[in-house]
C-alpha cells in the first residue's frame, strides 16, 4: 500500500511514517520543508499522486482565529487533489470533544476541517484523540513561567503521542470508517492536578493555584474533552510517561 503522510516530519507524523514503514508499506512524509504547502496548494498534487491512502496530521501554526483560514485552505486543497489522484482513503487526526467547545477558535477550526473532509468525495476516517501528554507538559511549562503557577481545573484525559500515532497508522491500513473513532488515555485529571504532578516529577516545589480563567483551555467546561462511551483507551499512564 502506498501512503502519503501530510505533516510527516512532526511529532505524530514521523511516528506514523515509521509505523507504516515497519509494517511493510510504501510511505512518504511531506511538510513545508519538503516543498508541500497545503495552504497554497503547492506540491500537493505531486505528493498524493499514486497514493492509495493520504494521512493528514498537519497542524495550524497558531491557535487563534487564523487557524480557521489555515484549515479551510489546507483541507480544501488536500481533498481536491486527492480526489483527482484517485486516492481511496483519507485519514484525519482530530480532537475528542472538538465540536463541544465553540468558544475556542482552534476547536472551531478543527470542526470546519472535519466538515470539509466529510463533504468531500474521498472515503475517510477521522481519528479523534484526547490531549497529548506532550501537550499537557507544554501547557504546564508555559504556565510555569510565572509564580505562582496558574492552571484551570479543566478535565483532560491525556494520551501518549506514540499511541496516537499507532492508532492513526492502524486506521490508514484498514477500510475507511466513513465516520469517527475516539481514542483516549486511561485516566481523567483536572489540568491543575496534572500541573502539580508534573512539577513534582521535576522536583519543582512551586505552588499550583487553580485559576479557571488561565490558559487556552480555560473556556472548556465540564467533561467536553474527555472520552465518552465507546472510545478506545490507551494503556500508558501519565505518571509512568513522565518517569
GUKEVEX-959602 format. One line per field, with one value per residue: chain; residue in one letter; x, y, z of N, C-alpha, C, O in turn. Coordinates in pm, whole numbers, plus 50000, padded with zeros to 5 digits. Example, Ala and Ser with C-alpha at 12.3 -4.5 7.8 and 13.67 -1.06 7.14 Angstrom:
// residues 2
unit [A;A];
code [A;S];
nx [51319;51285];
ny [49431;49775];
nz [50780;50708];
cax [51230;51367];
cay [49550;49894];
caz [50780;50714];
cx [51320;51290];
cy [49670;50003];
cz [50780;50787];
ox [51424;51341];
oy [49668;50114];
oz [50846;50804];
//
This chain:
// residues 243
unit [A;A;A;A;A;A;A;A;A;A;A;A;A;A;A;A;A;A;A;A;A;A;A;A;A;A;A;A;A;A;A;A;A;A;A;A;A;A;A;A;A;A;A;A;A;A;A;A;A;A;A;A;A;A;A;A;A;A;A;A;A;A;A;A;A;A;A;A;A;A;A;A;A;A;A;A;A;A;A;A;A;A;A;A;A;A;A;A;A;A;A;A;A;A;A;A;A;A;A;A;A;A;A;A;A;A;A;A;A;A;A;A;A;A;A;A;A;A;A;A;A;A;A;A;A;A;A;A;A;A;A;A;A;A;A;A;A;A;A;A;A;A;A;A;A;A;A;A;A;A;A;A;A;A;A;A;A;A;A;A;A;A;A;A;A;A;A;A;A;A;A;A;A;A;A;A;A;A;A;A;A;A;A;A;A;A;A;A;A;A;A;A;A;A;A;A;A;A;A;A;A;A;A;A;A;A;A;A;A;A;A;A;A;A;A;A;A;A;A;A;A;A;A;A;A;A;A;A;A;A;A;A;A;A;A;A;A;A;A;A;A;A;A];
code [X;X;X;X;X;X;X;X;X;X;X;X;X;X;X;X;X;X;X;X;X;X;X;X;X;X;X;X;X;X;X;X;X;X;X;X;X;X;X;X;X;X;X;X;X;X;X;X;X;X;X;X;X;X;X;X;X;X;X;X;X;X;X;X;X;X;X;X;X;X;X;X;X;X;X;X;X;X;X;X;X;X;X;X;X;X;X;X;X;X;X;X;X;X;X;X;X;X;X;X;X;X;X;X;X;X;X;X;X;X;X;X;X;X;X;X;X;X;X;X;X;X;X;X;X;X;X;X;X;X;X;X;X;X;X;X;X;X;X;X;X;X;X;X;X;X;X;X;X;X;X;X;X;X;X;X;X;X;X;X;X;X;X;X;X;X;X;X;X;X;X;X;X;X;X;X;X;X;X;X;X;X;X;X;X;X;X;X;X;X;X;X;X;X;X;X;X;X;X;X;X;X;X;X;X;X;X;X;X;X;X;X;X;X;X;X;X;X;X;X;X;X;X;X;X;X;X;X;X;X;X;X;X;X;X;X;X;X;X;X;X;X;X];
nx [50085;50053;50126;50072;50185;50079;50227;50430;50677;50650;50576;50372;50335;50588;50616;50398;50477;50702;50582;50419;50606;50754;50562;50570;50476;50471;50578;50565;50663;50543;50593;50616;50889;50965;50866;50590;50300;50014;49833;49861;49848;50066;50266;50101;49948;50151;50250;50042;49998;49943;49900;49744;49633;49591;49722;49642;49799;49860;49908;49779;49975;49908;49692;49480;49218;49312;49361;49134;49122;49355;49299;49076;49179;49390;49267;49078;49240;49376;49174;49065;49283;49342;49112;49124;49349;49267;49278;49196;49128;49121;49278;49223;49354;49205;49037;48909;48588;48588;48381;48229;48315;48268;48358;48631;48864;49047;48937;48694;48798;48903;48668;48557;48750;48702;48438;48471;48616;48431;48234;48349;48446;48607;48645;48670;48838;48814;49019;48984;49155;49225;49381;49727;49989;50230;50145;50010;50225;50353;50161;50177;50446;50442;50265;50422;50603;50550;50506;50277;50213;49960;49674;49387;49094;49007;48893;49087;49209;49477;49684;49949;50161;50281;50099;49882;49980;50009;49741;49648;49804;49707;49441;49490;49561;49339;48996;48808;48637;48429;48344;48395;48646;48716;48997;49168;49348;49412;49324;49145;49205;49198;49346;49495;49570;49730;49933;50050;50140;50323;50513;50608;50736;50952;51095;51014;50900;50711;50398;50083;49817;49468;49305;49047;49040;49268;49489;49460;49269;49085;48832;48689;48432;48307;48305;48387;48620;48690;48685;48400;48144;48233;48477;48820;49060;49389;49700;49907;49995;49989;50175;50359;50451;50578;50792];
ny [49881;50222;50516;50854;51088;51374;51637;51487;51505;51587;51555;51356;51272;51179;50948;50802;50757;50596;50372;50269;50212;50012;49817;49738;49896;50130;50439;50794;51095;51428;51782;52140;52179;51995;52095;52095;52268;52297;52505;52684;52510;52428;52176;51972;51806;51655;51521;51349;51191;50876;50756;50530;50582;50877;51046;51288;51478;51733;52061;52374;52673;52851;52904;53072;53278;53272;53012;52904;52990;52864;52581;52568;52630;52442;52187;52193;52203;51960;51761;51809;51760;51497;51363;51401;51249;50994;50883;50653;50673;50892;50976;51146;51326;51434;51595;51480;51574;51812;51941;52037;52265;52550;52801;52823;52925;52762;52508;52538;52568;52313;52164;52266;52167;51889;51884;51968;51754;51545;51628;51596;51397;51177;50869;50842;50844;50952;51011;51080;51217;51245;51501;51528;51385;51512;51766;51845;51866;52079;52283;52305;52380;52625;52770;52769;52970;53181;53279;53246;52920;52911;52734;52598;52411;52241;51939;51674;51399;51260;51131;50935;51048;50856;50644;50759;50797;50530;50450;50608;50512;50251;50298;50387;50161;50010;49958;50251;50429;50598;50764;50830;50755;50744;50796;50762;50848;50648;50769;51031;51371;51686;51975;52141;51965;51790;51965;51990;51726;51710;51913;51818;51586;51698;51792;52041;52270;52467;52636;52537;52714;52703;52835;52925;53087;53081;53022;52848;52648;52724;52801;52575;52368;52139;51793;51799;51748;51491;51132;50957;50702;50406;50482;50408;50302;50390;50252;50373;50542;50872;50942;50733;50784;51031;50951];
nz [50000;49917;50087;50166;50391;50531;50702;50785;50911;51167;51525;51559;51292;51201;51351;51262;50997;51047;51175;50968;50771;50901;50898;50641;50432;50153;50211;50235;50386;50409;50418;50483;50467;50279;50052;50018;50042;50194;50233;50020;49816;49677;49546;49636;49462;49341;49563;49649;49433;49290;49534;49762;50008;50200;50473;50710;50932;50984;51132;51245;51246;51443;51730;51726;51574;51314;51256;51149;50880;50794;50816;50649;50391;50369;50396;50192;49960;49992;49985;49731;49552;49622;49543;49265;49214;49257;49510;49764;50028;50299;50598;50891;51165;51459;51737;52045;52149;52014;51886;52090;52204;52118;52181;52156;51928;51780;51807;51676;51424;51376;51370;51135;50957;50979;50879;50613;50511;50542;50365;50123;49827;49877;50044;50402;50724;51055;51320;51642;51909;52263;52472;52406;52602;52577;52503;52730;52909;52785;52827;53104;53139;53010;53174;53399;53374;53526;53873;54142;53986;53756;53673;53504;53616;53424;53283;53156;52954;52928;52662;52530;52269;52109;52116;51994;51735;51660;51647;51437;51226;51217;51139;50883;50734;50727;50608;50500;50756;50720;50915;51266;51510;51854;52064;52375;52677;52977;53214;53384;53457;53635;53489;53659;53863;53718;53667;53922;53955;53744;53803;54048;53965;53849;54056;54139;54357;54353;54409;54273;54160;54140;53872;53693;53475;53338;53070;52744;52751;52933;52865;52835;52955;53202;53106;52842;52693;52745;52700;52573;52605;52435;52334;52254;52482;52565;52699;52843;53137;53280;53487;53463;53205;53246;53400];
cax [50000;50129;50065;50132;50155;50095;50275;50504;50801;50616;50578;50284;50356;50711;50591;50307;50562;50784;50496;50375;50723;50784;50460;50596;50409;50549;50533;50643;50614;50554;50576;50667;51033;50983;50810;50446;50231;49870;49752;49866;49828;50192;50324;50006;49916;50265;50265;49937;49991;49969;49879;49619;49583;49655;49704;49659;49824;49913;49851;49788;50086;49856;49569;49381;49120;49379;49360;49017;49165;49455;49237;48988;49260;49467;49180;49018;49341;49409;49061;49052;49391;49330;49004;49176;49451;49206;49305;49081;49102;49192;49270;49244;49367;49132;49039;48788;48508;48616;48254;48159;48382;48264;48421;48775;48884;49117;48845;48601;48871;48911;48534;48549;48833;48627;48321;48518;48651;48307;48157;48424;48415;48700;48614;48755;48832;48858;49066;48984;49233;49226;49501;49854;50069;50330;50078;49985;50352;50374;50074;50231;50571;50406;50211;50528;50688;50517;50485;50253;50173;49814;49616;49244;49053;48953;48919;49150;49236;49598;49726;50084;50166;50318;49978;49801;50038;49977;49600;49636;49862;49612;49327;49535;49572;49208;48899;48756;48526;48324;48299;48494;48682;48778;49098;49193;49431;49338;49286;49097;49259;49194;49479;49573;49629;49840;50042;50118;50210;50435;50617;50667;50827;51069;51146;50978;50810;50622;50254;49992;49691;49359;49254;48967;49049;49406;49527;49372;49160;49000;48695;48623;48356;48262;48388;48383;48742;48717;48623;48267;48126;48272;48613;48929;49151;49530;49747;50010;49951;50067;50290;50457;50509;50670;50912];
cay [50000;50347;50612;50987;51144;51519;51663;51364;51526;51633;51459;51243;51227;51100;50817;50731;50710;50485;50255;50214;50153;49886;49720;49698;49980;50234;50559;50917;51204;51558;51901;52261;52163;51912;52166;52079;52373;52271;52627;52742;52402;52398;52045;51873;51708;51566;51440;51246;51112;50734;50708;50464;50646;51001;51073;51430;51509;51869;52146;52517;52736;52931;52853;53179;53277;53244;52867;52874;53007;52761;52452;52577;52622;52317;52071;52206;52161;51818;51681;51827;51691;51354;51313;51397;51144;50864;50833;50575;50685;50997;50962;51276;51330;51545;51606;51440;51684;51937;52005;52078;52384;52652;52925;52821;52941;52648;52394;52567;52543;52168;52119;52300;52071;51763;51900;51972;51617;51467;51672;51567;51273;51069;50798;50898;50803;51057;50961;51188;51183;51340;51583;51455;51407;51612;51896;51877;51913;52213;52376;52325;52457;52763;52831;52776;53086;53277;53222;53101;52859;52916;52642;52576;52277;52173;51795;51618;51255;51262;51011;50948;51068;50729;50563;50828;50763;50389;50443;50669;50416;50139;50344;50403;50033;49946;50025;50378;50420;50697;50806;50874;50672;50822;50729;50842;50792;50567;50842;51169;51461;51831;52020;52192;51849;51745;52060;51951;51600;51738;51988;51729;51495;51777;51845;52184;52278;52583;52614;52547;52777;52678;52959;52881;53183;53076;52932;52833;52553;52776;52817;52444;52338;52001;51684;51808;51698;51354;51031;50909;50558;50355;50523;50312;50354;50351;50189;50448;50636;50996;50936;50643;50856;51130;50887];
caz [50000;49912;50178;50177;50523;50538;50837;50811;50985;51301;51636;51527;51155;51186;51410;51170;50886;51097;51198;50841;50705;50969;50858;50504;50333;50086;50281;50223;50470;50343;50501;50417;50441;50160;49938;50007;50118;50180;50232;49885;49721;49610;49568;49688;49357;49325;49684;49662;49309;49302;49671;49798;50130;50245;50616;50740;51072;50986;51235;51222;51319;51555;51791;51726;51466;51188;51232;51065;50740;50766;50791;50532;50270;50365;50375;50059;49861;50007;49937;49586;49482;49649;49457;49128;49203;49279;49645;49809;50173;50372;50743;50955;51311;51517;51883;52116;52204;51944;51849;52212;52260;52013;52225;52130;51783;51722;51802;51566;51301;51358;51328;50993;50887;50973;50792;50474;50473;50532;50249;50001;49757;49911;50169;50507;50864;51146;51449;51741;52028;52373;52476;52414;52722;52540;52503;52872;52966;52728;52897;53239;53130;52976;53295;53500;53352;53631;54005;54142;53860;53749;53577;53526;53661;53307;53281;53036;52962;52845;52590;52476;52124;52047;52100;51893;51604;51629;51609;51304;51131;51208;51058;50744;50664;50731;50521;50552;50851;50686;51047;51364;51623;51961;52145;52494;52780;53073;53335;53372;53558;53613;53446;53772;53930;53633;53691;54047;53929;53655;53875;54149;53895;53813;54184;54144;54473;54345;54428;54160;54200;54046;53814;53580;53364;53291;52962;52628;52777;53040;52815;52829;53076;53221;53057;52695;52630;52787;52615;52608;52588;52304;52299;52278;52584;52556;52823;52914;53240;53275;53579;53403;53092;53298;53458];
cx [50089;50054;50143;50089;50184;50123;50366;50636;50776;50615;50493;50319;50479;50694;50495;50388;50643;50701;50457;50490;50759;50684;50472;50531;50506;50497;50625;50579;50641;50528;50623;50813;51062;50914;50661;50377;50081;49790;49751;49835;49956;50242;50228;49974;50027;50279;50164;49929;50029;49945;49745;49551;49662;49621;49732;49674;49888;49845;49869;49905;50039;49729;49457;49289;49182;49380;49241;49055;49267;49388;49141;49069;49329;49380;49115;49116;49368;49298;49050;49158;49386;49222;49052;49273;49395;49240;49179;49044;49185;49169;49309;49257;49297;49132;48905;48718;48523;48489;48176;48216;48384;48332;48571;48797;48944;49024;48740;48668;48882;48775;48516;48631;48761;48511;48361;48554;48526;48228;48224;48393;48502;48657;48716;48741;48883;48896;49072;49058;49211;49360;49627;49922;50175;50271;50050;50112;50386;50289;50128;50357;50545;50353;50319;50627;50662;50498;50380;50209;50020;49762;49468;49216;48988;48990;48980;49182;49359;49637;49865;50079;50198;50194;49880;49850;50004;49832;49578;49689;49768;49493;49366;49537;49441;49110;48849;48637;48404;48259;48418;48521;48751;48880;49135;49289;49347;49283;49239;49152;49212;49335;49561;49638;49745;49960;50119;50199;50336;50548;50685;50767;50957;51136;51127;50870;50713;50475;50180;49859;49586;49299;49179;48955;49186;49423;49420;49257;49067;48854;48618;48554;48320;48361;48396;48503;48778;48636;48486;48259;48161;48412;48712;49027;49292;49577;49846;49951;50044;50190;50399;50527;50610;50802;50994];
cy [50125;50454;50743;51046;51294;51558;51550;51381;51571;51521;51337;51186;51141;50960;50734;50675;50588;50358;50189;50151;50018;49776;49681;49782;50082;50369;50676;51023;51338;51670;52022;52245;52077;51972;52151;52179;52355;52399;52693;52638;52358;52258;51937;51766;51607;51471;51326;51156;50967;50675;50636;50536;50774;51021;51221;51451;51648;51949;52292;52574;52821;52866;52957;53169;53248;53095;52826;52883;52899;52630;52454;52559;52486;52198;52075;52159;52012;51729;51689;51747;51540;51292;51301;51280;51004;50801;50766;50598;50801;50975;51095;51259;51453;51530;51561;51564;51815;52013;52056;52205;52495;52782;52932;52822;52817;52528;52415;52538;52393;52110;52148;52201;51937;51773;51903;51833;51533;51502;51638;51429;51153;51001;50835;50821;50919;50992;51080;51140;51287;51412;51498;51484;51513;51754;51940;51932;52052;52316;52408;52409;52602;52837;52854;52889;53195;53204;53305;53051;52851;52826;52623;52435;52198;52025;51752;51471;51226;51126;51036;50959;50939;50643;50628;50791;50621;50375;50501;50573;50297;50177;50350;50272;49953;50019;50155;50357;50496;50746;50835;50767;50761;50737;50822;50771;50720;50641;50983;51251;51604;51877;52073;52078;51793;51838;52024;51823;51626;51810;51901;51634;51564;51837;51995;52199;52396;52544;52626;52600;52747;52810;52923;52986;53175;52977;52911;52737;52600;52789;52685;52415;52190;51900;51682;51741;51556;51256;50989;50759;50516;50393;50411;50375;50300;50303;50272;50548;50757;50991;50844;50710;50959;51068;50815];
cz [50000;49992;50177;50310;50522;50684;50883;50882;51128;51403;51606;51390;51137;51244;51325;51052;50929;51115;51067;50763;50769;50933;50711;50396;50272;50136;50252;50312;50403;50442;50422;50380;50319;50037;49918;50100;50097;50169;50094;49778;49652;49647;49612;49585;49340;49445;49691;49539;49334;49440;49684;49914;50154;50392;50640;50890;51083;51095;51198;51301;51436;51608;51788;51604;51330;51155;51145;50917;50701;50729;50672;50403;50259;50331;50237;49951;49869;49953;49785;49511;49504;49560;49312;49108;49224;49412;49700;49955;50227;50521;50806;51106;51364;51671;51942;52172;52130;51907;51970;52273;52156;52052;52200;51978;51719;51710;51693;51432;51273;51318;51179;50911;50872;50874;50644;50425;50452;50406;50117;49944;49797;50041;50277;50638;50947;51279;51544;51866;52137;52375;52489;52548;52697;52542;52646;52936;52912;52801;53036;53234;53093;53098;53399;53476;53456;53763;54078;54004;53857;53637;53607;53573;53548;53308;53148;53061;52878;52788;52531;52323;52050;52021;52002;51753;51564;51584;51470;51198;51110;51120;50910;50667;50667;50639;50582;50645;50801;50814;51135;51467;51725;52035;52260;52587;52885;53194;53303;53489;53530;53575;53563;53850;53849;53647;53816;54027;53846;53727;53979;54085;53856;53937;54194;54251;54466;54357;54295;54212;54095;54002;53686;53469;53298;53176;52856;52653;52887;52996;52813;52962;53080;53164;52904;52630;52674;52703;52666;52581;52445;52261;52328;52377;52564;52694;52904;53011;53244;53366;53523;53284;53138;53344;53351];
ox [50187;49937;50266;49970;50300;50052;50378;50702;50871;50649;50538;50330;50475;50751;50508;50369;50651;50743;50460;50473;50791;50717;50394;50530;50608;50384;50747;50457;50748;50451;50667;50857;51171;50905;50608;50395;50027;49686;49650;49800;49955;50258;50267;49973;50002;50315;50199;49859;50134;49967;49645;49429;49783;49504;49834;49578;49960;49739;49963;49933;50121;49667;49350;49284;49112;49398;49246;49023;49265;49416;49127;49031;49327;49416;49100;49078;49382;49325;49029;49126;49422;49239;49024;49278;49467;49231;49069;48941;49306;49056;49415;49178;49325;49216;48800;48782;48475;48490;48068;48172;48491;48360;48632;48752;48897;49032;48701;48604;48872;48770;48465;48585;48759;48489;48291;48527;48516;48163;48163;48320;48474;48634;48833;48646;48986;48814;49154;49027;49181;49444;49634;49913;50205;50339;50063;50109;50442;50337;50126;50374;50616;50390;50310;50725;50740;50476;50391;50173;49959;49801;49428;49304;48921;49105;48930;49181;49347;49626;49894;50003;50147;50184;49804;49771;49973;49803;49496;49627;49753;49449;49284;49516;49435;49138;48848;48547;48290;48138;48528;48429;48835;48855;49135;49311;49225;49204;49287;49147;49189;49433;49682;49750;49847;50075;50243;50311;50442;50664;50806;50871;51059;51224;51210;50760;50641;50434;50210;49795;49610;49249;49240;48871;49216;49378;49305;49156;48978;48764;48497;48612;48305;48482;48411;48490;48886;48534;48461;48357;48124;48462;48689;49071;49311;49504;49867;49866;50164;50298;50518;50648;50715;50909;51098];
oy [50132;50481;50742;51054;51335;51517;51522;51281;51592;51407;51224;51064;51041;50864;50612;50560;50489;50250;50066;50048;49923;49658;49600;49742;50116;50408;50661;51040;51359;51656;52009;52292;52084;51909;52188;52174;52394;52400;52753;52671;52261;52225;51821;51647;51487;51355;51216;51055;50938;50556;50678;50549;50780;51012;51273;51442;51678;51911;52328;52529;52860;52784;52933;53065;53204;53057;52724;52793;52850;52573;52354;52480;52423;52116;51972;52085;51944;51632;51588;51675;51463;51182;51201;51220;50905;50679;50819;50550;50807;50956;51150;51187;51565;51460;51601;51649;51918;52136;52113;52249;52533;52865;53037;52732;52772;52453;52320;52490;52351;52015;52064;52156;51879;51682;51847;51798;51459;51416;51649;51352;51041;51071;50856;50745;50979;50925;51171;51034;51404;51388;51407;51595;51594;51849;52058;52032;52134;52425;52522;52500;52692;52951;52947;52903;53288;53083;53428;53130;52792;52841;52629;52349;52098;51990;51787;51425;51172;51022;51147;50889;50915;50577;50558;50759;50594;50297;50449;50555;50248;50098;50323;50271;49842;50132;50169;50277;50463;50767;50861;50697;50843;50620;50944;50650;50730;50585;51046;51208;51639;51821;52053;52093;51753;51794;52028;51813;51570;51774;51910;51605;51499;51923;52067;52146;52422;52434;52713;52538;52764;52887;52894;52974;53256;52863;52951;52744;52526;52787;52684;52437;52125;51918;51576;51683;51507;51291;50987;50697;50582;50342;50328;50488;50179;50313;50244;50630;50745;51032;50873;50695;50975;51127;50757];
oz [50074;49969;50186;50339;50512;50776;51002;50912;51204;51373;51627;51375;51066;51192;51317;51013;50857;51076;51056;50697;50698;50938;50661;50280;50332;50105;50246;50313;50347;50537;50307;50275;50261;49932;49813;50221;49994;50102;50055;49665;49576;49765;49626;49618;49325;49430;49734;49542;49391;49460;49625;49918;50132;50432;50595;50966;51178;51146;51127;51412;51520;51541;51843;51538;51238;51040;51076;50839;50589;50624;50602;50316;50153;50246;50172;49860;49767;49883;49718;49416;49415;49508;49245;49001;49211;49427;49685;50001;50204;50566;50777;51168;51319;51726;51893;52235;52178;51897;51953;52379;52109;51966;52222;51907;51615;51612;51626;51339;51157;51239;51105;50806;50763;50794;50560;50310;50354;50347;50011;50007;49756;50140;50248;50660;50914;51342;51527;51921;52109;52288;52572;52601;52785;52580;52680;53007;52985;52833;53081;53315;53138;53123;53479;53549;53471;53766;54077;53917;53946;53522;53723;53571;53574;53332;53041;53175;52767;52853;52486;52257;51941;51918;51935;51665;51448;51493;51394;51093;50998;51037;50822;50546;50615;50598;50704;50617;50835;50822;51086;51509;51689;52065;52246;52576;52882;53270;53209;53604;53414;53625;53567;53900;53905;53639;53816;54075;53874;53713;53998;54144;53832;53925;54250;54236;54562;54319;54214;54297;53975;54083;53584;53380;53210;53183;52874;52582;52930;53080;52792;53069;52977;53173;52844;52523;52641;52644;52787;52539;52348;52161;52417;52358;52549;52793;53022;52974;53216;53325;53536;53265;53077;53327;53383];
//
